[in-house]
């Protein structure tokens, strides 16, 4: 900025000096008295041969016109000179009478060019002033572009990258006293964000590991409570106590399912969810469905004979989550269909409850999401998330669709053995 101010004042100083020089220049056509007297004397001497006298006076750089008593032009130092009373008055020309034998024979009018020379100087100064301000504006534009606009554009692009989560980009050094330190501070902020993000990821990973560990360790005491409750429900004679123990068994089953889903979810987030793919016969799928459907809501159905690539353990968890969701939110009959589609075996599981809103369908497999019709039901929002994680781990696909108030359907595509 200091350098720019110095350059600007230097240009102003040069312009002032140039103006002084222009106005101090002497006019080349300024009338000199000695030369004018010589011209008057020569023309008087050679009168009336004015043309001869004018040719003799060509050595002088003075413009003049010789007029007779009748006002007609007799001679002139050059062609196309004009003069009259108004012109003389405005331009301050002056005239001298020509005397011959004591009589006035005519007059000589000397043309004053000082006014036209002043106009020329003013034009030159105006052009110079315009050029000066034009150059100054160009310099200002170049300065602003280099030191203001370009740095702002760089900082804006960097801020946009930061907002998009790209913390690996660095701000290049900006050669600007106004933005140099600012860019350095931006880089420091970026490094602090990276460090904070790493700490957040580390803390989140530790939290998930703790939850996964606790959810795994809590299975044993819950299993013990469930075993004791089952034993008591079978051996006790009091019907009232038997029902209470049966309620405990049901609640422990519910807790076990929630713990299992939570544990699976944490392992998935930690990239520790192990899926062992192997070729299996399709009757495993039919077995998993019927085992999950302990209320027999699906009735009779068949799965076409084929070989699929699945995890034989995880497939039971998949159908258990889907069927238990149907029990919880619909509790209607269940329709199971299956067919081949390209290189997949497609399994369709459909109930006829209230379904979900159309806009909620894409969120059903997101973690912890629960639809509006599920608010009054118990649940963690992990069931369909785990189903999607396991299906994708088996290289399969899942699609949830619904018609609100009529039905809800889950479609699974399992890879066929080629």
C-alpha beads as a LAMMPS data file, in Angstrom:
LAMMPS data file: protein, C-alpha beads

418 atoms
417 bonds

1 atom types
1 bond types

-500.0 500.0 xlo xhi
-500.0 500.0 ylo yhi
-500.0 500.0 zlo zhi

Masses

1 110.0

Atoms # bond

1 1 1 0.000 0.000 0.000
2 1 1 2.837 2.444 0.850
3 1 1 4.493 1.715 -2.475
4 1 1 1.248 2.403 -4.327
5 1 1 0.776 5.756 -2.515
6 1 1 4.346 6.809 -3.363
7 1 1 3.840 5.963 -7.048
8 1 1 0.550 7.895 -7.156
9 1 1 2.040 11.052 -5.624
10 1 1 5.039 10.763 -7.949
11 1 1 2.697 10.759 -10.934
12 1 1 0.886 13.833 -9.592
13 1 1 4.226 15.615 -9.107
14 1 1 5.354 14.790 -12.664
15 1 1 2.008 16.019 -14.021
16 1 1 2.392 19.377 -12.184
17 1 1 5.906 19.862 -13.517
18 1 1 4.679 19.066 -17.014
19 1 1 1.866 21.637 -16.644
20 1 1 4.307 24.341 -15.517
21 1 1 6.574 23.598 -18.487
22 1 1 3.668 23.852 -20.941
23 1 1 2.482 27.214 -19.697
24 1 1 6.002 28.644 -19.424
25 1 1 6.737 27.934 -23.075
26 1 1 6.964 31.101 -25.168
27 1 1 4.884 31.414 -28.263
28 1 1 6.877 31.179 -31.461
29 1 1 4.536 33.702 -33.117
30 1 1 4.797 36.394 -30.463
31 1 1 5.126 39.823 -32.131
32 1 1 8.504 41.491 -31.560
33 1 1 8.587 45.309 -31.767
34 1 1 11.895 45.573 -33.624
35 1 1 10.785 43.167 -36.302
36 1 1 7.400 44.860 -36.609
37 1 1 9.069 48.283 -36.993
38 1 1 11.381 46.917 -39.671
39 1 1 8.407 45.488 -41.581
40 1 1 6.517 48.834 -41.354
41 1 1 9.568 50.809 -42.527
42 1 1 10.243 48.429 -45.455
43 1 1 6.635 48.482 -46.699
44 1 1 6.520 52.324 -46.449
45 1 1 9.762 52.529 -48.400
46 1 1 8.617 50.287 -51.246
47 1 1 5.023 51.507 -51.344
48 1 1 3.011 50.781 -53.439
49 1 1 5.073 47.669 -54.367
50 1 1 3.810 45.846 -51.293
51 1 1 4.348 42.306 -52.625
52 1 1 8.064 42.952 -53.142
53 1 1 8.393 44.368 -49.617
54 1 1 6.509 41.344 -48.149
55 1 1 8.888 38.933 -49.932
56 1 1 11.833 40.779 -48.441
57 1 1 10.373 40.390 -44.938
58 1 1 9.893 36.579 -45.127
59 1 1 12.863 36.185 -42.765
60 1 1 10.607 37.278 -39.888
61 1 1 8.183 34.812 -38.341
62 1 1 5.380 37.319 -37.957
63 1 1 1.934 37.121 -39.518
64 1 1 0.477 40.362 -40.873
65 1 1 -1.899 41.729 -43.494
66 1 1 -1.501 44.946 -45.521
67 1 1 -4.744 46.786 -46.262
68 1 1 -5.427 49.821 -48.452
69 1 1 -7.539 52.787 -47.411
70 1 1 -10.550 51.086 -48.926
71 1 1 -10.055 48.071 -46.577
72 1 1 -9.058 45.718 -49.377
73 1 1 -6.122 43.366 -48.794
74 1 1 -3.023 44.366 -50.735
75 1 1 -0.556 41.862 -49.318
76 1 1 0.029 39.332 -46.506
77 1 1 2.869 37.382 -44.948
78 1 1 0.991 34.121 -45.762
79 1 1 -2.244 33.040 -47.329
80 1 1 -5.584 32.528 -45.592
81 1 1 -4.977 35.075 -42.848
82 1 1 -8.125 36.810 -41.766
83 1 1 -8.911 39.805 -39.652
84 1 1 -11.693 42.301 -39.016
85 1 1 -12.698 44.596 -36.196
86 1 1 -14.231 41.873 -34.010
87 1 1 -11.360 39.477 -34.694
88 1 1 -8.833 42.189 -33.855
89 1 1 -10.598 42.965 -30.591
90 1 1 -10.913 39.387 -29.423
91 1 1 -7.400 38.266 -30.389
92 1 1 -5.728 41.544 -29.492
93 1 1 -4.265 42.134 -32.961
94 1 1 -2.900 45.622 -33.490
95 1 1 -2.478 47.818 -36.596
96 1 1 -0.012 50.474 -37.773
97 1 1 -0.805 53.178 -40.350
98 1 1 1.363 53.349 -43.483
99 1 1 2.476 56.933 -44.118
100 1 1 3.848 58.123 -47.443
101 1 1 4.595 61.795 -47.978
102 1 1 2.692 62.625 -44.819
103 1 1 -0.459 60.880 -46.009
104 1 1 -1.993 57.608 -44.767
105 1 1 -1.811 55.137 -47.638
106 1 1 -3.155 52.100 -45.747
107 1 1 -2.463 50.020 -42.646
108 1 1 -0.613 46.918 -41.507
109 1 1 -2.453 44.565 -39.120
110 1 1 -0.179 42.251 -37.109
111 1 1 -1.914 38.948 -36.154
112 1 1 -1.543 37.979 -32.498
113 1 1 -1.340 34.136 -32.114
114 1 1 -0.861 34.078 -28.351
115 1 1 -4.520 33.135 -27.785
116 1 1 -4.406 30.156 -30.146
117 1 1 -1.160 29.074 -28.562
118 1 1 -2.871 29.147 -25.163
119 1 1 -5.638 26.932 -26.531
120 1 1 -3.039 24.499 -27.789
121 1 1 -1.423 24.418 -24.384
122 1 1 -4.761 23.819 -22.728
123 1 1 -5.496 20.971 -25.143
124 1 1 -2.106 19.448 -24.471
125 1 1 -2.642 19.769 -20.721
126 1 1 -6.144 18.279 -20.928
127 1 1 -4.835 15.335 -22.951
128 1 1 -1.951 14.900 -20.541
129 1 1 -4.293 15.060 -17.559
130 1 1 -6.590 12.490 -19.131
131 1 1 -3.621 10.226 -19.877
132 1 1 -2.381 10.638 -16.319
133 1 1 -5.695 9.664 -14.734
134 1 1 -6.116 6.812 -17.214
135 1 1 -2.700 5.412 -16.327
136 1 1 -3.414 5.971 -12.640
137 1 1 -6.707 4.080 -12.888
138 1 1 -4.998 1.199 -14.668
139 1 1 -2.379 1.065 -11.914
140 1 1 -5.129 1.142 -9.263
141 1 1 -6.989 -1.679 -11.025
142 1 1 -3.821 -3.772 -11.278
143 1 1 -2.985 -3.091 -7.656
144 1 1 -6.496 -4.003 -6.461
145 1 1 -6.498 -7.152 -8.583
146 1 1 -3.140 -8.340 -7.256
147 1 1 -3.498 -7.318 -3.618
148 1 1 -7.266 -7.446 -3.030
149 1 1 -9.370 -9.339 -5.579
150 1 1 -7.061 -12.307 -6.247
151 1 1 -6.337 -12.908 -2.525
152 1 1 -10.065 -12.656 -1.723
153 1 1 -10.868 -15.178 -4.472
154 1 1 -8.221 -17.556 -3.115
155 1 1 -9.520 -17.201 0.428
156 1 1 -13.103 -17.692 -0.764
157 1 1 -12.168 -20.885 -2.646
158 1 1 -10.289 -22.148 0.412
159 1 1 -13.217 -21.386 2.731
160 1 1 -15.546 -23.254 0.346
161 1 1 -13.243 -26.297 0.458
162 1 1 -13.166 -26.148 4.263
163 1 1 -16.978 -25.897 4.372
164 1 1 -17.181 -29.005 2.172
165 1 1 -15.006 -30.884 4.655
166 1 1 -11.809 -30.919 2.578
167 1 1 -9.196 -30.149 5.229
168 1 1 -6.244 -31.457 3.221
169 1 1 -6.029 -28.371 1.005
170 1 1 -3.635 -25.626 2.099
171 1 1 -3.772 -21.905 1.425
172 1 1 -0.877 -20.923 -0.805
173 1 1 1.223 -18.032 0.415
174 1 1 -0.386 -14.722 -0.551
175 1 1 1.987 -11.856 -1.435
176 1 1 -0.128 -9.187 0.195
177 1 1 0.467 -7.243 3.375
178 1 1 -3.292 -7.203 3.955
179 1 1 -3.937 -10.915 3.444
180 1 1 -0.579 -12.580 4.086
181 1 1 -1.103 -12.955 7.821
182 1 1 -4.763 -13.775 7.236
183 1 1 -3.834 -16.729 4.998
184 1 1 -1.374 -17.980 7.596
185 1 1 -4.092 -17.843 10.256
186 1 1 -6.402 -19.762 7.910
187 1 1 -3.821 -22.511 7.618
188 1 1 -3.483 -22.616 11.391
189 1 1 -7.262 -22.886 11.693
190 1 1 -7.278 -25.720 9.142
191 1 1 -4.628 -27.635 11.090
192 1 1 -6.588 -27.145 14.310
193 1 1 -9.737 -28.462 12.602
194 1 1 -7.830 -31.537 11.391
195 1 1 -6.520 -32.137 14.902
196 1 1 -9.993 -31.651 16.410
197 1 1 -11.523 -34.005 13.851
198 1 1 -8.941 -36.678 14.641
199 1 1 -9.636 -36.320 18.336
200 1 1 -13.375 -36.533 17.675
201 1 1 -12.938 -39.694 15.587
202 1 1 -10.719 -41.213 18.243
203 1 1 -13.220 -40.398 20.997
204 1 1 -16.112 -41.700 18.894
205 1 1 -14.239 -44.925 18.172
206 1 1 -13.472 -45.361 21.866
207 1 1 -17.126 -44.744 22.718
208 1 1 -18.284 -47.329 20.201
209 1 1 -15.750 -49.845 21.480
210 1 1 -17.006 -49.323 25.031
211 1 1 -20.636 -49.751 23.921
212 1 1 -19.765 -52.873 21.912
213 1 1 -17.875 -54.298 24.873
214 1 1 -20.677 -53.535 27.347
215 1 1 -23.377 -54.880 25.023
216 1 1 -21.366 -58.092 24.664
217 1 1 -20.692 -58.479 28.405
218 1 1 -24.305 -57.803 29.384
219 1 1 -25.502 -60.840 27.438
220 1 1 -24.354 -63.283 30.112
221 1 1 -26.351 -61.889 33.080
222 1 1 -29.419 -61.445 30.841
223 1 1 -29.065 -65.042 29.625
224 1 1 -28.831 -66.209 33.247
225 1 1 -32.002 -64.300 34.185
226 1 1 -33.781 -65.741 31.152
227 1 1 -32.723 -69.305 31.972
228 1 1 -33.897 -69.021 35.576
229 1 1 -37.213 -67.460 34.505
230 1 1 -37.800 -70.213 31.939
231 1 1 -37.044 -72.903 34.507
232 1 1 -39.360 -71.344 37.085
233 1 1 -42.163 -70.910 34.556
234 1 1 -42.003 -74.617 33.822
235 1 1 -41.705 -75.928 37.395
236 1 1 -43.724 -73.560 39.569
237 1 1 -47.310 -74.554 40.370
238 1 1 -48.784 -71.078 40.848
239 1 1 -50.417 -69.900 37.652
240 1 1 -49.984 -66.254 38.631
241 1 1 -46.247 -66.683 39.228
242 1 1 -45.896 -68.727 36.044
243 1 1 -47.333 -65.827 34.003
244 1 1 -45.003 -63.376 35.719
245 1 1 -41.984 -65.560 34.944
246 1 1 -43.220 -65.901 31.361
247 1 1 -43.371 -62.097 31.149
248 1 1 -39.756 -61.964 32.377
249 1 1 -38.793 -64.449 29.652
250 1 1 -40.459 -62.287 26.982
251 1 1 -38.777 -59.124 28.240
252 1 1 -35.362 -60.797 28.352
253 1 1 -35.916 -61.960 24.772
254 1 1 -36.666 -58.349 23.839
255 1 1 -33.549 -57.143 25.698
256 1 1 -31.450 -59.820 23.992
257 1 1 -32.654 -58.642 20.586
258 1 1 -31.874 -55.008 21.372
259 1 1 -28.432 -55.905 22.753
260 1 1 -27.682 -58.008 19.700
261 1 1 -28.674 -55.198 17.331
262 1 1 -26.677 -52.618 19.287
263 1 1 -23.615 -54.852 19.369
264 1 1 -23.890 -55.551 15.629
265 1 1 -24.321 -51.844 14.873
266 1 1 -21.225 -50.895 16.854
267 1 1 -19.155 -53.600 15.156
268 1 1 -20.367 -52.365 11.774
269 1 1 -19.324 -48.794 12.584
270 1 1 -15.921 -50.015 13.741
271 1 1 -15.502 -52.068 10.540
272 1 1 -15.325 -55.183 12.660
273 1 1 -18.566 -56.775 11.491
274 1 1 -17.419 -60.104 10.115
275 1 1 -19.446 -61.794 7.390
276 1 1 -18.460 -65.265 6.224
277 1 1 -19.777 -65.821 2.711
278 1 1 -20.350 -69.339 1.521
279 1 1 -22.540 -71.190 -0.921
280 1 1 -25.765 -72.425 0.642
281 1 1 -28.920 -74.136 -0.536
282 1 1 -32.063 -72.049 -0.634
283 1 1 -33.838 -74.140 2.013
284 1 1 -31.678 -72.245 4.572
285 1 1 -33.608 -69.093 3.627
286 1 1 -36.935 -70.875 4.051
287 1 1 -35.780 -72.191 7.425
288 1 1 -34.654 -68.727 8.585
289 1 1 -37.990 -67.187 7.560
290 1 1 -40.088 -69.815 9.297
291 1 1 -37.968 -69.661 12.433
292 1 1 -38.361 -65.863 12.564
293 1 1 -42.129 -66.184 11.929
294 1 1 -42.943 -68.030 15.153
295 1 1 -46.509 -66.641 15.028
296 1 1 -46.976 -68.249 11.600
297 1 1 -48.256 -64.993 10.061
298 1 1 -46.759 -65.915 6.688
299 1 1 -48.511 -69.279 6.397
300 1 1 -47.212 -71.647 3.723
301 1 1 -44.698 -70.477 1.150
302 1 1 -41.867 -72.001 -0.851
303 1 1 -38.467 -70.779 -1.957
304 1 1 -37.269 -72.055 -5.361
305 1 1 -34.384 -74.476 -5.175
306 1 1 -31.070 -72.810 -5.953
307 1 1 -27.647 -72.026 -4.559
308 1 1 -27.044 -68.599 -3.011
309 1 1 -23.977 -66.898 -1.569
310 1 1 -24.820 -65.862 2.003
311 1 1 -23.635 -65.885 5.614
312 1 1 -25.583 -68.798 7.091
313 1 1 -25.639 -67.189 10.551
314 1 1 -26.349 -63.583 9.549
315 1 1 -29.249 -64.579 7.275
316 1 1 -31.222 -65.620 10.369
317 1 1 -30.568 -62.213 11.945
318 1 1 -31.749 -60.474 8.754
319 1 1 -35.132 -62.221 8.630
320 1 1 -35.561 -61.994 12.389
321 1 1 -35.299 -58.202 12.205
322 1 1 -37.707 -57.930 9.262
323 1 1 -40.362 -60.262 10.735
324 1 1 -40.106 -58.765 14.236
325 1 1 -40.636 -55.279 12.750
326 1 1 -43.753 -56.577 10.987
327 1 1 -45.065 -58.042 14.255
328 1 1 -44.371 -54.807 16.102
329 1 1 -45.731 -52.215 13.655
330 1 1 -48.343 -54.142 11.576
331 1 1 -49.245 -57.448 13.253
332 1 1 -51.117 -58.586 10.153
333 1 1 -50.722 -61.507 7.833
334 1 1 -47.429 -61.642 5.948
335 1 1 -47.005 -62.441 2.292
336 1 1 -43.716 -64.038 1.181
337 1 1 -42.830 -64.200 -2.503
338 1 1 -39.622 -65.234 -4.261
339 1 1 -38.398 -65.250 -7.836
340 1 1 -35.239 -65.011 -9.927
341 1 1 -34.075 -61.689 -11.304
342 1 1 -30.867 -61.585 -13.334
343 1 1 -28.131 -63.032 -11.094
344 1 1 -30.172 -62.681 -7.913
345 1 1 -32.789 -64.526 -5.907
346 1 1 -35.370 -61.904 -4.895
347 1 1 -37.254 -62.393 -1.595
348 1 1 -40.316 -60.150 -1.001
349 1 1 -41.775 -59.854 2.514
350 1 1 -45.002 -57.844 2.658
351 1 1 -47.401 -57.025 5.498
352 1 1 -50.697 -55.164 5.363
353 1 1 -50.406 -52.632 8.175
354 1 1 -50.436 -48.845 7.968
355 1 1 -47.091 -48.683 6.160
356 1 1 -45.014 -45.491 6.134
357 1 1 -45.166 -42.145 4.369
358 1 1 -43.651 -42.012 0.892
359 1 1 -41.060 -39.422 1.919
360 1 1 -39.863 -41.656 4.790
361 1 1 -39.006 -44.676 2.637
362 1 1 -35.461 -43.558 1.761
363 1 1 -34.638 -43.042 5.466
364 1 1 -35.837 -46.426 6.752
365 1 1 -32.378 -48.024 6.561
366 1 1 -30.622 -45.099 8.266
367 1 1 -29.354 -45.606 11.768
368 1 1 -31.763 -44.595 14.577
369 1 1 -34.462 -43.449 12.138
370 1 1 -38.030 -44.248 13.136
371 1 1 -41.141 -43.372 11.140
372 1 1 -44.011 -41.251 12.399
373 1 1 -46.196 -44.314 12.970
374 1 1 -43.491 -45.924 15.137
375 1 1 -43.232 -43.223 17.790
376 1 1 -45.563 -45.045 20.195
377 1 1 -43.753 -48.369 19.781
378 1 1 -40.597 -49.427 21.565
379 1 1 -37.502 -49.691 19.393
380 1 1 -34.007 -48.401 18.733
381 1 1 -34.182 -47.634 14.987
382 1 1 -31.341 -50.109 14.297
383 1 1 -33.233 -53.068 12.808
384 1 1 -33.390 -52.072 9.135
385 1 1 -29.977 -50.399 9.355
386 1 1 -28.461 -53.732 10.401
387 1 1 -30.407 -55.574 7.691
388 1 1 -28.979 -53.245 5.026
389 1 1 -25.428 -53.550 6.441
390 1 1 -25.604 -57.352 6.405
391 1 1 -27.213 -57.566 2.948
392 1 1 -24.568 -55.257 1.465
393 1 1 -21.905 -57.344 3.199
394 1 1 -23.272 -60.300 1.215
395 1 1 -23.099 -58.237 -2.036
396 1 1 -26.888 -58.127 -2.127
397 1 1 -29.437 -55.284 -2.342
398 1 1 -32.429 -54.093 -0.327
399 1 1 -35.429 -51.908 -1.149
400 1 1 -38.211 -50.743 1.174
401 1 1 -41.508 -49.592 -0.349
402 1 1 -44.913 -48.785 1.049
403 1 1 -48.393 -47.478 0.376
404 1 1 -49.496 -45.527 3.418
405 1 1 -52.484 -47.074 5.141
406 1 1 -52.378 -50.292 3.058
407 1 1 -49.085 -52.209 3.013
408 1 1 -45.309 -52.260 3.589
409 1 1 -42.812 -54.405 1.678
410 1 1 -39.124 -55.278 1.974
411 1 1 -37.349 -56.720 -1.063
412 1 1 -34.025 -58.510 -0.726
413 1 1 -31.754 -59.547 -3.599
414 1 1 -29.351 -62.392 -2.737
415 1 1 -26.518 -63.307 -5.113
416 1 1 -26.930 -66.620 -6.909
417 1 1 -24.055 -69.052 -7.242
418 1 1 -23.013 -68.851 -10.884

Bonds

1 1 1 2
2 1 2 3
3 1 3 4
4 1 4 5
5 1 5 6
6 1 6 7
7 1 7 8
8 1 8 9
9 1 9 10
10 1 10 11
11 1 11 12
12 1 12 13
13 1 13 14
14 1 14 15
15 1 15 16
16 1 16 17
17 1 17 18
18 1 18 19
19 1 19 20
20 1 20 21
21 1 21 22
22 1 22 23
23 1 23 24
24 1 24 25
25 1 25 26
26 1 26 27
27 1 27 28
28 1 28 29
29 1 29 30
30 1 30 31
31 1 31 32
32 1 32 33
33 1 33 34
34 1 34 35
35 1 35 36
36 1 36 37
37 1 37 38
38 1 38 39
39 1 39 40
40 1 40 41
41 1 41 42
42 1 42 43
43 1 43 44
44 1 44 45
45 1 45 46
46 1 46 47
47 1 47 48
48 1 48 49
49 1 49 50
50 1 50 51
51 1 51 52
52 1 52 53
53 1 53 54
54 1 54 55
55 1 55 56
56 1 56 57
57 1 57 58
58 1 58 59
59 1 59 60
60 1 60 61
61 1 61 62
62 1 62 63
63 1 63 64
64 1 64 65
65 1 65 66
66 1 66 67
67 1 67 68
68 1 68 69
69 1 69 70
70 1 70 71
71 1 71 72
72 1 72 73
73 1 73 74
74 1 74 75
75 1 75 76
76 1 76 77
77 1 77 78
78 1 78 79
79 1 79 80
80 1 80 81
81 1 81 82
82 1 82 83
83 1 83 84
84 1 84 85
85 1 85 86
86 1 86 87
87 1 87 88
88 1 88 89
89 1 89 90
90 1 90 91
91 1 91 92
92 1 92 93
93 1 93 94
94 1 94 95
95 1 95 96
96 1 96 97
97 1 97 98
98 1 98 99
99 1 99 100
100 1 100 101
101 1 101 102
102 1 102 103
103 1 103 104
104 1 104 105
105 1 105 106
106 1 106 107
107 1 107 108
108 1 108 109
109 1 109 110
110 1 110 111
111 1 111 112
112 1 112 113
113 1 113 114
114 1 114 115
115 1 115 116
116 1 116 117
117 1 117 118
118 1 118 119
119 1 119 120
120 1 120 121
121 1 121 122
122 1 122 123
123 1 123 124
124 1 124 125
125 1 125 126
126 1 126 127
127 1 127 128
128 1 128 129
129 1 129 130
130 1 130 131
131 1 131 132
132 1 132 133
133 1 133 134
134 1 134 135
135 1 135 136
136 1 136 137
137 1 137 138
138 1 138 139
139 1 139 140
140 1 140 141
141 1 141 142
142 1 142 143
143 1 143 144
144 1 144 145
145 1 145 146
146 1 146 147
147 1 147 148
148 1 148 149
149 1 149 150
150 1 150 151
151 1 151 152
152 1 152 153
153 1 153 154
154 1 154 155
155 1 155 156
156 1 156 157
157 1 157 158
158 1 158 159
159 1 159 160
160 1 160 161
161 1 161 162
162 1 162 163
163 1 163 164
164 1 164 165
165 1 165 166
166 1 166 167
167 1 167 168
168 1 168 169
169 1 169 170
170 1 170 171
171 1 171 172
172 1 172 173
173 1 173 174
174 1 174 175
175 1 175 176
176 1 176 177
177 1 177 178
178 1 178 179
179 1 179 180
180 1 180 181
181 1 181 182
182 1 182 183
183 1 183 184
184 1 184 185
185 1 185 186
186 1 186 187
187 1 187 188
188 1 188 189
189 1 189 190
190 1 190 191
191 1 191 192
192 1 192 193
193 1 193 194
194 1 194 195
195 1 195 196
196 1 196 197
197 1 197 198
198 1 198 199
199 1 199 200
200 1 200 201
201 1 201 202
202 1 202 203
203 1 203 204
204 1 204 205
205 1 205 206
206 1 206 207
207 1 207 208
208 1 208 209
209 1 209 210
210 1 210 211
211 1 211 212
212 1 212 213
213 1 213 214
214 1 214 215
215 1 215 216
216 1 216 217
217 1 217 218
218 1 218 219
219 1 219 220
220 1 220 221
221 1 221 222
222 1 222 223
223 1 223 224
224 1 224 225
225 1 225 226
226 1 226 227
227 1 227 228
228 1 228 229
229 1 229 230
230 1 230 231
231 1 231 232
232 1 232 233
233 1 233 234
234 1 234 235
235 1 235 236
236 1 236 237
237 1 237 238
238 1 238 239
239 1 239 240
240 1 240 241
241 1 241 242
242 1 242 243
243 1 243 244
244 1 244 245
245 1 245 246
246 1 246 247
247 1 247 248
248 1 248 249
249 1 249 250
250 1 250 251
251 1 251 252
252 1 252 253
253 1 253 254
254 1 254 255
255 1 255 256
256 1 256 257
257 1 257 258
258 1 258 259
259 1 259 260
260 1 260 261
261 1 261 262
262 1 262 263
263 1 263 264
264 1 264 265
265 1 265 266
266 1 266 267
267 1 267 268
268 1 268 269
269 1 269 270
270 1 270 271
271 1 271 272
272 1 272 273
273 1 273 274
274 1 274 275
275 1 275 276
276 1 276 277
277 1 277 278
278 1 278 279
279 1 279 280
280 1 280 281
281 1 281 282
282 1 282 283
283 1 283 284
284 1 284 285
285 1 285 286
286 1 286 287
287 1 287 288
288 1 288 289
289 1 289 290
290 1 290 291
291 1 291 292
292 1 292 293
293 1 293 294
294 1 294 295
295 1 295 296
296 1 296 297
297 1 297 298
298 1 298 299
299 1 299 300
300 1 300 301
301 1 301 302
302 1 302 303
303 1 303 304
304 1 304 305
305 1 305 306
306 1 306 307
307 1 307 308
308 1 308 309
309 1 309 310
310 1 310 311
311 1 311 312
312 1 312 313
313 1 313 314
314 1 314 315
315 1 315 316
316 1 316 317
317 1 317 318
318 1 318 319
319 1 319 320
320 1 320 321
321 1 321 322
322 1 322 323
323 1 323 324
324 1 324 325
325 1 325 326
326 1 326 327
327 1 327 328
328 1 328 329
329 1 329 330
330 1 330 331
331 1 331 332
332 1 332 333
333 1 333 334
334 1 334 335
335 1 335 336
336 1 336 337
337 1 337 338
338 1 338 339
339 1 339 340
340 1 340 341
341 1 341 342
342 1 342 343
343 1 343 344
344 1 344 345
345 1 345 346
346 1 346 347
347 1 347 348
348 1 348 349
349 1 349 350
350 1 350 351
351 1 351 352
352 1 352 353
353 1 353 354
354 1 354 355
355 1 355 356
356 1 356 357
357 1 357 358
358 1 358 359
359 1 359 360
360 1 360 361
361 1 361 362
362 1 362 363
363 1 363 364
364 1 364 365
365 1 365 366
366 1 366 367
367 1 367 368
368 1 368 369
369 1 369 370
370 1 370 371
371 1 371 372
372 1 372 373
373 1 373 374
374 1 374 375
375 1 375 376
376 1 376 377
377 1 377 378
378 1 378 379
379 1 379 380
380 1 380 381
381 1 381 382
382 1 382 383
383 1 383 384
384 1 384 385
385 1 385 386
386 1 386 387
387 1 387 388
388 1 388 389
389 1 389 390
390 1 390 391
391 1 391 392
392 1 392 393
393 1 393 394
394 1 394 395
395 1 395 396
396 1 396 397
397 1 397 398
398 1 398 399
399 1 399 400
400 1 400 401
401 1 401 402
402 1 402 403
403 1 403 404
404 1 404 405
405 1 405 406
406 1 406 407
407 1 407 408
408 1 408 409
409 1 409 410
410 1 410 411
411 1 411 412
412 1 412 413
413 1 413 414
414 1 414 415
415 1 415 416
416 1 416 417
417 1 417 418
